[in-house]
């Protein structure tokens, strides 16, 4: 049951993030859920491998390299989907920040109810 709630929270965070962030467009809630799942899958697979290779650089930059990898995963999903569009690197970076804040807020709300 918590997995379903997490998927819905990710989709809502994507939809709100696309609404707040200029240069990002998602066609609807279904597309937002699919985009959020694909971003999570890309971060868990390709992003994980890239984080292992860039670990020394990530330590030196205090995690900035991980943030850039997340932005690149958003751009990868953008190129894979027609119903999710970003206008470039900076809009994807702003979307990553907005989504992290929204997921943090909703995560705090859903964990306090459980």
N, C-alpha and C positions, 0 to 999 in steps of 0.2 A: 504494500500500500504506500509506503514512503517513497518508493521508486516512482510511482505514478505522480505523486505530489511534486517530487523533484523535477520531473519532466514538465509538468504544468508550470512550475515556477520558472524554469528555464525559458519556456515559450513566452510567458508573460514578460519576463525580463527582456527578451529579444524584441517583443512587440513594443514595449514601452521605450526601450533603448532606441529603436528605429524611429519612434515618434519624436523623441527628444533630440536625437542627433541629426544635425543637418547633413544632407548628402547620403542618407541611408534610407532605403525603401524596402518594406516587406509587404507582400500582397495581402496577407491575412494571418489569423492565428495559427492555422494549420501550417502555413509556410514558415512561420516564426518557430514553431516547434521543430519542424524538420531542419531548419537552419541551425537552431541551437543544438540539436542532437548531432548534426554533422560537424559542427565546430567542436563539440565535446569529444567526438570520436577522432577527429583530426588531432586534437591536442593530446589525446591519450595514446595515439600511435605515432604519427609523424613528429608531433611536438615533443613527445617523450624522447625519441631518438635524437632529435636536434638538441634537446636540453642536455643529454648525456655528452654529446660531442662538444658542446659549448660550456661545459661546467666550469672550467677555469676562468673563462671570460665572464660567465655569469657571477662568479664569486667576486671578481674584480669590479664589476659594474653594479653590485648589490641588487641583482635581480632584474636589471633593465633588459638584459638579453632575453629573459623569459617573457617579459612583456612584449618585446618585439616579435618573438616567435608566436605568441598568441595573436597578435595583429596579422601576421603572415597567414595563420590558419584561418582567420576571418576572411582574408582576401582569397585564399584558396577555395573556401566554400562559396564565396561570391562568384568565382569563375565557374563553379560547378552548377549553380542554381540560376534559373532565369527569374524566379519570383523573389529573390533576395539580391539587392544591388547596393553597392557602396560606390562613392565617387572617387575613392582613392585611399592612399595610406593614412592620411590624417583623419578622415572621417571614420575609417576602420579603427584607428587608435582611440578616438573619442568614444566610439561605440563600445570598445573593450572596457574603457574606464566606467562608462555609464552602466553597462551590464554588470560589472563587478559590484558597483555600489548598490544597484537594484537587487541583485541576488543576495547581497549581504543583508539588506533590510528585510527582504522577504524570508530569507533563511532564519533570521532572528525571530520573526513573527511565527513561522511554522514550527520552529523548535520549541518555542515557549508554550505552545498549545499541546504538544505531545507529552 
